[in-house]
Amino acid sequence: MPTVIGHHDVKDKDHWLASPKREEVFGPLGVTNIRTFVNPQNPTQVAVLMDVPDMEAVMALMQSEAGAEAMAYDGVLPETLVILVEA
């Protein structure tokens, strides 16, 4: 199961950290070990580290209306999203 990092900018770090959306959207896909990170020099830059059993399912979610709604709720700036997959 690959470990994946997604990093992006957010409008409000505190709102993003408190949001239940990560578990709500990724949990049903079997994603586990979700951890959050914040750049201490620039708190609008954040990252998520997680274990992903099905990358195709996660990428399909990210392209879906549900994925867009979750990012909007969390205040994610989608144009800044970068996804890295463990090699």
C-alpha positions as CSV (number, residue, x, y, z in Angstrom):
1,M,0.0,0.0,0.0
2,P,1.7,3.2,-1.1
3,T,2.1,6.2,1.1
4,V,0.9,9.4,-0.5
5,I,1.6,13.1,0.2
6,G,-0.8,15.8,-0.9
7,H,0.4,19.4,-0.4
8,H,-1.5,22.5,-1.2
9,D,-2.4,26.0,0.1
10,V,-5.4,26.7,2.2
11,K,-7.3,29.9,3.1
12,D,-7.5,29.1,6.8
13,K,-5.1,26.7,8.5
14,D,-7.2,26.3,11.7
15,H,-10.4,25.5,9.7
16,W,-8.5,23.0,7.6
17,L,-7.0,21.3,10.6
18,A,-10.4,21.0,12.3
19,S,-12.3,19.8,9.3
20,P,-13.8,16.2,9.3
21,K,-13.8,16.1,5.5
22,R,-10.6,14.1,5.1
23,E,-11.9,11.2,7.1
24,E,-15.4,11.5,5.5
25,V,-14.2,11.3,1.9
26,F,-11.1,9.2,2.1
27,G,-12.2,6.8,4.9
28,P,-14.8,4.9,2.6
29,L,-11.9,4.4,0.1
30,G,-9.9,2.5,2.7
31,V,-7.4,5.3,3.2
32,T,-5.7,5.0,6.6
33,N,-3.1,6.6,8.8
34,I,-4.1,10.2,7.7
35,R,-1.7,12.8,9.2
36,T,-1.7,16.5,8.7
37,F,1.3,18.9,8.4
38,V,1.6,22.7,8.4
39,N,4.5,24.9,7.3
40,P,5.5,26.8,10.4
41,Q,6.9,29.7,8.3
42,N,3.8,29.9,6.1
43,P,0.7,28.4,7.8
44,T,-1.3,28.6,4.6
45,Q,0.9,25.8,3.2
46,V,-0.3,22.4,4.4
47,A,0.1,18.7,3.6
48,V,-1.6,15.4,4.2
49,L,0.3,12.1,4.4
50,M,-1.8,8.9,4.1
51,D,-1.7,5.2,3.2
52,V,-3.8,4.6,0.0
53,P,-4.9,1.1,-1.0
54,D,-6.4,2.2,-4.4
55,M,-4.8,5.2,-6.1
56,E,-7.3,5.0,-9.0
57,A,-10.2,5.4,-6.6
58,V,-8.5,8.4,-4.8
59,M,-7.7,10.1,-8.1
60,A,-11.2,9.6,-9.3
61,L,-12.5,11.2,-6.1
62,M,-10.2,14.1,-6.6
63,Q,-11.7,14.7,-10.0
64,S,-15.3,14.3,-8.9
65,E,-17.9,16.8,-7.7
66,A,-17.6,15.3,-4.1
67,G,-13.9,15.9,-4.2
68,A,-14.3,19.5,-5.3
69,E,-17.0,20.1,-2.7
70,A,-14.7,18.7,0.1
71,M,-11.8,20.9,-1.1
72,A,-14.0,23.9,-1.2
73,Y,-15.4,23.2,2.3
74,D,-11.8,22.8,3.6
75,G,-10.7,26.1,1.9
76,V,-8.2,24.3,-0.3
77,L,-6.8,26.3,-3.2
78,P,-7.1,23.4,-5.8
79,E,-4.7,25.0,-8.3
80,T,-1.9,24.5,-5.7
81,L,-2.5,20.8,-5.1
82,V,0.5,18.5,-5.7
83,I,0.3,14.8,-5.1
84,L,3.4,12.7,-4.5
85,V,3.3,8.9,-4.4
86,E,5.8,6.8,-2.6
87,A,8.3,5.3,-5.1
